[in-house]
Amino acid sequence: MKKKVLITGAFGQLGNAVLKKFQDTDMLATDLFIPEFSSGSYSSEILDVTKPEGVQNIVNRFQPDVVLNLAAMTDVDGCEINPEVAEKINSESVLNFLEVFDGAFIHISTDYVFNGKTGPYDEEDVPDPINMYGKTKLSSEKYVMKYPNPWCIVRTNVVFDYAKNSDASFVKWVIDSLQNERQIQVVHDQWNNPTWTDALADALRIIVDKEATGLFHYGGAEQINRLEFAQTIAKVFNLDDSLIKSITTESLNQIAPRPLKCGLKTHLIKSKLQVTTLPLEVSLKHIKSKLSS
């Protein structure tokens, strides 16, 4: 019998990859908006996860075995400007599910729960967020960890794809800028291990299939800075990397502070669940191949 999987935030950058990996399940894709291009062997419904009655209604009707919670407010500066909205979307919405659901709850979180002084981090390291985005995601984790039924938290970082329909795609921004011979400024002092959406979606599928529980970190195979990320994109797509200029995070004068030395160690998920991580160049070559096909 097919597992019934309810996905929130299903039409974001990660959601689009997850939908492809779960086609053989009885899947309900939900989000604030249903795009015109959505198609596949799944049902879709509009859902505002901040509305308790809407969450209860959809859980009661669909009766999912698994909730895969991708919905989040990931605009770091936006969270700092609107902390109450961030708390509602990133934290309180989780409670809306946990209070009416008794199946497996799988929750996506972030390396921004750490302060970025001593990364990369493993699952045993103590969180210490320095911005509202990280604080609201840590709050959501604490709710999930008290859930009496099966739960799994997957922290990830710098999730990327080409994402034609997303303004938030770093890869798309770099490629489009360099193809149009526009100079771009990229920070050299933020470190992470960028994570391809398809690889993360594969990991989530393994977690669902193996009914894994607990806290896991997942990211790409390499710890690099954002400048090196942009330069690797230029290399793989045969673009002019002299258009990429190095700057510091401080020079951007962003509203929310950024943890600088972050990223995630992935030895636990690899050893316990036999999940693989991909080198950045390999992931980018997969994207290039898909774009040219």
N, C-alpha and C positions, 0 to 999 in steps of 0.2 A: 504493500500500500504506500502511495506517495506521501511524503512528509508535506504538511501544510506550513508554508513559510510566509510570514508577513514581513515585508521590508518597508521601513520608513526612510524618507530621503532617497527614494529609489531612482530619481532622475537627475541626481547630481553627478559629479565627475566619477566618484567611486561607484555609485548606484548603477550607472550604465554598464560597468564591467561586471558587477555582481549579477545583474539580470541575466546576462549571457551564460553565467556559470550555473545558474539554478533553473534553467529552462525545463529540466525533467522533473521538477517538483510541482506540487500544487501551490502556485505562488500568487500572492496578492501584493502588487506594487503600489505604494502610497507616497504621496508628496503634496506639497501645497498647490502645485500646478501639474497638470498632465500635459506633456508636450505633444504637439501634433504628430511628431515623427515616431511616437511610441508604438511599438508593435512587437509581437512575440506571443509565445504560448502561455500567457499569464493575464490575469485580470488587473485592472488598475482603478484606483479610487483616490479622490482628493481627501487628504487628512491633515488637519492642523493638530500636531501632537501636543500643543499647549492647552487644548480644550479637553478637559477630562471626560465630558459626556460623549464627545466624538470618538475618543479612544475606546471607551467602554462599549460603545455601540458597535464599533468595527471588530473588536475582540469577541464580543458575544455572537455576532453574526458569522464571522469567518472561522472562529475556533482554531486558531493556529497552534501547531506543535512548537514552532520556533518563531520568535520575533528577532529580526536582525535590525538593530537600531543604528541607522546611518545618519538620521536627521540631526543636524547641528547648526549652530551659528558659528561659522569658522572665521569670520571677518574679525581679526584680532583687534584692530583699532575700533571697529564698530562695537565690539563687546565692552571696550573701555568707555566709550561714549554713552552707551545704553546698557549699563550693568543689570538693570531690572529685566530688560528684554532678554539679555544673554542668560540670566538665571532661569527665566521661564522656559526658554528653548532648550538650553543645554542640560539643565538639572531637574527642574520641576516636571518637565515632560516625561522623564524617566519614571518618576513616581506615579504618574498617570497610568503607565502600563503596569508597573509592579503591583499596584493595588487591585487590579482587575484580571490579572493574567497568572496562570499557574504552570506554564510550559517553560521551555528553555529560552533564556533571554541573553542575547549576544550583543554586546555594546562596544562601539568604537570610541576610543579615547586617543590621547595625544602625548607626545613627549613634552609638551608645554606645561605639564603638571610638575616639571622640574625647573630648577632655577638657572640651568645652563652654565654652571661654573665648572663642573667636573664630568661632563658627558664624554662618551655615550653611557647610557644608564641601563642597568638590568632590573629585573622585577623586584629585587630585594632593596633597591635604593629608595630612600625616603623622599616623597614628593615635597616640593616647596615652590609653588607657582608664584610668579612675579607679576602676572597680569590677570585681568578679569577672565579672559578666555580660559587660561589654565586653571584658575580658581573654580570656575563653574563646571569645568570638566572633571576636576578632582571631586567636587561635591557630588556629581552624578555617579562617579565610581563608588563613593561611600554608600550611596543608596543601593547600588547593584550588589555590593558585597554583603549587604544585610538581607538580600532576597532569599527566602527559605527554599526556593526551588532551584533547578540547575541554572547556573549563570557562567558567562565567560566575558571577560573584558580584554579587548585587543587594543593595545596602544600602538600607534603608528606615527609616521611623520613625513612631511613634505610629499604628499600623495600627488602623483602626476600622471597625465596622459596628454594627448594632443587636444582633445576636448573641443571640437569645432564650435559647440554652442555655449562655451563657458568663457567669460571674461577673466576668470580667476586662474586660467591655465598658464603656468609659468613656461611650459614647453611651447605652447602656441604663441605666447608673447615674444619669446626669444626668436623662434623661427620666422614669424611674420615680420618682426622688426628688422632682422638681418636680411631677409629676402628683399625688403624694401629699402635696404641700405640706410636704415636709421640707427644712429648710435644709441646704445643703451648703457645704463649704469647699474652695476650689480655688486652687492656687498661681498667682501672677502673674509668677513669675520663672523659669519653665522655658519655653524657646522651641523650637519645632519647626515642621515643615510637615506636619500630620496627613494620613494617607494612607488613602483609602477602599479596602477590600479588593477591590472589583470593579475599580477602576482599576488597582491593582497586579496583579491577576490578568490583566487585558487586556495589561499590559506584559509579563508573563511569557509569555503566549501568543505575542506578537510575537517575543520572544527565541527561543522554541522554533522558530517557523515560519521565522525568518530565520537560524537557526543561529548567533546572535550569540555572541561570546566576549569575555572580558575583564571588567573591573570597571565597574559602573554604579551611579549613585545615582538613586533614584526616590522621590518624595514628592508631596504635594499642591502646589497652585500658590501658597499663601500661607504666609509665616513669621509665626506668631502665638504668643502665650503660652497656657498651659492655661486661664487664666481667660477669655480671649477665645473660646477654643474652646467652653467651657461656655455662655457668653453667646450665641454664634451658634446653638448647639443650641436654646437657649430661644427665640430669635427665630424660627427656622424652624418649630418645633413649637408656637408660640404659647403659651409657658409663662412663668411669672412669674420674671424674672431677678433680682428683688430678694431671692430666696431664696439666691442665689449669693454667698457671702462670700469676699473676697480674703484670702489668707494667703501667707506665705513658705514656701519649701521647708525652710528651717532649722527653722521652728516645728514641722514634722512629726516631727522627731527620728527619721528613717528610718535603718535599719541601714546600708544601702549609700549612699555619696555619689552624688549625681546631677549629671551635666553639665548646666549651666543654659542656656547659649546654644548649642544644637545645631541640628539640622535639616540638610537636604541640598540642594545646588544640583543642578539636573536638566538643565542645558543639554546635556550630552554625550549622554544617552539620547534627548533630543528631537531633536537635530540628526543623530545617527548612525542612529537607528532609526525616526525619525518617530513616536515615542511621545508622546501628549498627557498633560498633567497637568490635574487638575480643581480649580476653586475650591471651597473648603469648602462654601459655601452650596449650590452645584450638587449636590455629593455628598450632602449632608444632605437636599435636596429629593427626590433619587432614592430615598433610604432611606424618607422619609416616604410617598412614592407607593407603594412596595412594601408598606409596612406597612398601608396603607389599602385595598389591592386585594384 
